């Protein structure tokens, strides 16, 4: 009875470790995808507009005391927009990656069960054949 409890406890620990590993992998993949996808065309256009505004102000001979804060504000807005978009993308990608990894792990588990069943069937068939051989020789 105690051995059965230990085996169940070990299986539960293994399952928890697998879940934690899946969550870590999903987070890594989601972060990578979100970083790549966060800089889209809208942010690039906004950054280009900030650059154009700074250039126009400088050509109009407006002092650097006014142009610098405008440029800094524009860059801060670009960073904020990118950060917000990355956060939204991360949340959606994280859930998507969890689903994909869970599906992959269940497919792997099904493959292992299938292989295990085939091995058991092969062993049972070999045992039957050997038993039949022993019966026919006696």
C-alpha positions in Angstrom: 0.0 0.0 0.0 2.8 2.4 0.9 4.6 1.6 -2.4 1.4 2.5 -4.3 1.2 5.8 -2.5 4.9 6.5 -3.3 4.3 5.7 -6.9 1.3 8.0 -7.1 3.2 10.7 -5.3 6.1 10.4 -7.8 3.7 10.6 -10.7 2.1 13.7 -9.3 5.5 15.3 -8.9 6.5 14.4 -12.4 3.3 15.9 -13.8 3.9 19.1 -11.8 7.4 19.3 -13.2 6.2 18.8 -16.7 3.6 21.5 -16.3 6.2 24.0 -14.9 8.5 23.1 -17.8 5.7 23.7 -20.3 4.9 27.0 -18.8 8.6 28.1 -18.9 8.9 27.1 -22.6 5.7 28.9 -23.4 6.9 32.0 -21.7 10.2 32.0 -23.5 8.5 31.5 -26.9 5.9 34.1 -26.2 8.5 36.7 -25.1 10.6 36.0 -28.3 7.6 36.3 -30.6 6.3 39.5 -28.8 9.7 41.2 -29.1 9.8 40.5 -32.8 6.3 41.5 -33.5 6.0 44.6 -31.3 7.6 47.0 -33.7 5.0 47.2 -36.4 4.4 49.8 -39.1 2.3 52.1 -37.0 5.2 52.6 -34.5 7.7 53.1 -37.3 5.5 55.7 -38.9 5.0 57.5 -35.6 8.8 57.5 -35.1 9.3 58.9 -38.6 6.8 61.7 -37.8 8.7 62.6 -34.7 11.9 62.8 -36.7 10.2 65.0 -39.4 8.8 67.3 -36.7 12.2 67.7 -35.1 13.8 68.4 -38.4 11.2 71.0 -39.3 11.6 72.7 -36.0 15.4 72.8 -36.3 15.2 74.2 -39.9 12.8 76.9 -38.6 15.7 77.9 -36.2 13.7 77.0 -33.1 16.0 76.6 -30.1 17.3 73.3 -28.9 15.7 74.0 -25.6 12.3 73.5 -27.2 13.2 70.9 -29.8 14.9 68.5 -27.3 11.9 68.0 -25.0 9.7 67.5 -28.1 12.1 64.8 -29.4 12.3 63.2 -26.0 8.5 63.2 -25.6 8.2 61.6 -29.1 10.7 58.9 -28.3 9.0 58.2 -24.9 5.7 57.8 -26.8 7.2 55.4 -29.2 8.7 53.4 -26.4 5.3 53.4 -24.5 3.4 52.3 -27.6 5.9 49.5 -28.3 5.8 48.3 -24.6 2.0 48.2 -24.6 1.9 46.3 -27.8 4.5 43.9 -26.7 2.6 43.2 -23.4 -0.7 42.5 -25.4 1.2 40.3 -27.8 2.9 38.4 -25.0 -0.4 37.6 -23.3 -2.0 36.2 -26.5 1.2 34.4 -27.6 1.6 32.9 -24.1 -1.8 31.3 -24.2 -1.3 30.1 -27.7 2.1 28.6 -26.8 0.6 26.9 -23.8 -2.1 25.3 -25.9 0.5 24.2 -28.6 2.9 22.8 -26.0 0.1 20.9 -24.2 -1.0 19.5 -27.5 2.6 18.4 -28.3 3.1 16.8 -25.0 -0.2 14.9 -25.2 0.7 13.7 -28.7 4.1 12.5 -27.3 2.3 10.8 -24.4 -0.1 9.1 -26.9 2.9 8.0 -29.0 4.6 6.6 -25.9 1.4 4.7 -24.9 1.0 3.4 -28.4 4.6 2.1 -28.5 4.2 0.6 -25.0 1.0 -1.2 -26.1 2.8 -2.5 -29.2 5.6 -3.8 -27.1 3.2 -5.5 -24.7 1.4 -7.1 -27.6 4.6 -8.3 -29.1 5.7 -9.8 -25.7 2.3 -11.5 -25.2 2.4 -12.9 -28.7 6.0 -14.2 -28.2 4.9 -15.8 -24.9 1.9 -17.5 -26.5 4.1 -18.8 -29.3 6.6 -20.2 -26.9 3.9 -21.7 -24.8 2.4 -23.3 -27.9 5.8 -24.7 -28.9 6.3 -26.2 -25.5 2.9 -27.8 -25.6 3.4 -29.3 -29.1 6.9 -30.7 -28.2 5.5 -32.4 -25.0 
